[in-house]
Amino acid sequence: MERAQPTPLTPTRPRRAVALAAGLTVTAALIAGCDSVSGIPGDDPAPAGTTTAAPTTTSTATQAIAPGEPAPTGATTPLPADAPQVGAVPGAADAVTAVRRWAVDLKTGTIAELQDKCWTIPPRTVTDMYADPQAILDALSRPGTATADTVTWRNRTTTVTVERESVATGYACGRVFAAGVEPGYDEADARHTVRRYLARAAGKPLDPADIEATHPLTCEATLTTWDPQGTGNPTAPPLTGDSAKVGNVTSYAGEELRSDQVRGDYLAVHVPVTTSPGGTRTRTFTVAPTGEGYCIGDVTA
């Protein structure tokens, strides 16, 4: 199985090494309809004609957090005295603080509140992963370990991992796996990456903090191993050289997102997109796995 390889990093963006977490397997069959919940753009069936549209007066640029503006919700919230303890991680003290903020909400919040705060994770995945808060909190109480991309806590039954990218925001939602299951990402994550990209493009990100500078969704321009069709002539991801390929997005049919395997670790995510001018047509986003999720490398009609 071919995988995109880590490449030199650009100085202006967080690290997104283009390498799949060890052990991740991709389901070749088409998967759809299990990412989201009512009220959140996703894969759930919706009334005919329903699309996820943006306010006509809002642009992605206005969502950026300028210096001096408040940090994302929860990122600077003082920890209560009874905040769950999180095991120390050598060289990653900031991860402990960021995860403790999430652990407070895990202990006392509802699933709906956690879905709202953990918007980088597909809502249905949040529901499934956070079904047993006490098991998660117990794993978090153990000493953790860190890699370049993630920080992880484990006990006999549960593994909890957070991405360095989310740690940097000050509030880090964990991904939860049964012991013995290698942490990784699935097709729901790939679809959610495209959903977030289109929500931004339409001027209505899932969260105001979801901007490319701090939460990159496109593959690195320095990547030179892009070859989803196996031509033997790898290039840089086409989207990095033409960020306008998707056009002026006005809405997208979030309830119709579907995905399938292209070749190796590459996936294709298909979704009807409306642009102005241009009308509505199904666009295909080709994505590749990285150490912190999926990145989008190309979009075609």
Helices and strands as residue ranges (DSSP letters): E 52-53, G 60-63, H 93-108, H 111-117, H 123-129, H 133-140, E 144-146, E 150-154, E 158-163, H 164-167, E 175-178, H 187-201, H 238-241, E 249-252, G 254-256, E 258-263, E 266-275, E 279-290, E 293-300
